[in-house]
Amino acid sequence: MINPLDLYAKIESLIGFDAQYEMLYQNYLEILNALHVKRVLDVGCGNGRFLKHLKDNGFEALGIDRSTKMVERALALGVRASTKELCECEAESFECVVAIADVLNYIAPLEINAFLDDVALVLPKGGYFICDVNTLYGFEGVAEGVMYHDNGTQFLCVDATFANKELLTKIVLFEKEHELYRKEEGSITQYFHPLSFFKKLISFKLVSTRPIILFGDEPDKTLLIFQKR
Ligand SMILES: C[S@@+](CC[C@H](N)C(=O)[O-])C[C@H]1O[C@@H](n2cnc3c(N)ncnc32)[C@H](O)[C@@H]1O
């Protein structure tokens, strides 16, 4: 069975969030430029489009992602990317870590402290961690629902339900092979993390937040800027 993150990589272009993600990237670039950092790690770098922005703007960047398909796509853009884990990166080797477009929502509440500890390890004291998380509106008002896409050779159905602060996204993809269709399916869970959680971290101080409107008419994401204590 396909890794659900690789299945997401496969359907990403069919969903078509490119324009909204570009708007999100511009927020990150503006902040990174203002912070005067140079060495940046992009955790959950996906297809590498933000890494390409970083490269084109003179940053020294590396991306890591748990999907081999995403990393292959990023490498094809000529950026540095790998499937290695955060804990395999050298200690204090970056001035800033970014995790863009819901990456933190992919991490369960029970695992998020360990993830943040790993982020802290690759940063020196005073180093920055910038990420965004979905608001409740982002889950309930934007992400929840059913979406179909049919282009003749691929038929996709994405069915997302939000309950108990978790978004369960079921993905079914049929791809035409000769006269038959091959079916692949999987599911991804995303978790709501309240702002109150990020305000009381031990390793990081939350220095600023920025509401982000990408899809609806109220903020569907909050961008968070942390500094390592
Ligand atoms: C919604 S995509 C965003 C990708 C990219 N940041 C972008 O802006 O397009 C979330 C990405 O996080 C990756 N991911 C999820 N959990 C991860 C983890 N614990 N470590 C590394 N990558 C992760 C997924 O494979 C996926 O590529």
The ligand as an SDF file (V2000), in Angstrom:
LIG
                    3D

 27 29  0  0  0  0  0  0  0  0999 V2000
    0.7500   20.2200    2.9130 C   0  0  0  0  0  0  0  0  0  0  0  0
    2.3280   19.6410    2.5280 S   0  0  0  0  0  0  0  0  0  0  0  0
    3.2710   21.1430    2.4680 C   0  0  0  0  0  0  0  0  0  0  0  0
    4.5340   20.9770    1.6890 C   0  0  0  0  0  0  0  0  0  0  0  0
    5.3860   22.2220    1.5000 C   0  0  0  0  0  0  0  0  0  0  0  0
    5.8610   22.7670    2.7490 N   0  0  0  0  0  0  0  0  0  0  0  0
    4.7030   23.2560    0.6600 C   0  0  0  0  0  0  0  0  0  0  0  0
    4.7170   24.4310    1.0330 O   0  0  0  0  0  0  0  0  0  0  0  0
    4.1560   22.9180   -0.4090 O   0  0  0  0  0  0  0  0  0  0  0  0
    2.9150   18.9110    4.0340 C   0  0  0  0  0  0  0  0  0  0  0  0
    4.2350   18.1750    3.8350 C   0  0  0  0  0  0  0  0  0  0  0  0
    4.7540   17.7580    5.0990 O   0  0  0  0  0  0  0  0  0  0  0  0
    5.3690   16.4950    4.9410 C   0  0  0  0  0  0  0  0  0  0  0  0
    5.4580   15.9410    6.2940 N   0  0  0  0  0  0  0  0  0  0  0  0
    4.4450   15.6490    7.1240 C   0  0  0  0  0  0  0  0  0  0  0  0
    4.9160   15.2670    8.3350 N   0  0  0  0  0  0  0  0  0  0  0  0
    6.2690   15.3510    8.2640 C   0  0  0  0  0  0  0  0  0  0  0  0
    7.3350   15.1160    9.1920 C   0  0  0  0  0  0  0  0  0  0  0  0
    7.0940   14.7060   10.4470 N   0  0  0  0  0  0  0  0  0  0  0  0
    8.6110   15.3020    8.7840 N   0  0  0  0  0  0  0  0  0  0  0  0
    8.8580   15.7190    7.5210 C   0  0  0  0  0  0  0  0  0  0  0  0
    7.8990   15.9580    6.5950 N   0  0  0  0  0  0  0  0  0  0  0  0
    6.6190   15.7820    6.9730 C   0  0  0  0  0  0  0  0  0  0  0  0
    4.4790   15.7750    3.9490 C   0  0  0  0  0  0  0  0  0  0  0  0
    5.1280   14.7120    3.2820 O   0  0  0  0  0  0  0  0  0  0  0  0
    4.1390   16.9290    2.9820 C   0  0  0  0  0  0  0  0  0  0  0  0
    5.0660   17.0190    1.9340 O   0  0  0  0  0  0  0  0  0  0  0  0
  1  2  1  0
  2  3  1  0
  2 10  1  0
  3  4  1  0
  4  5  1  0
  5  6  1  0
  5  7  1  0
  7  8  2  0
  7  9  1  0
 10 11  1  0
 11 12  1  0
 11 26  1  0
 12 13  1  0
 13 14  1  0
 13 24  1  0
 14 15  1  0
 14 23  1  0
 15 16  2  0
 16 17  1  0
 17 18  1  0
 17 23  2  0
 18 19  1  0
 18 20  2  0
 20 21  1  0
 21 22  2  0
 22 23  1  0
 24 25  1  0
 24 26  1  0
 26 27  1  0
M  CHG  2   2   1   9  -1
M  END
$$$$
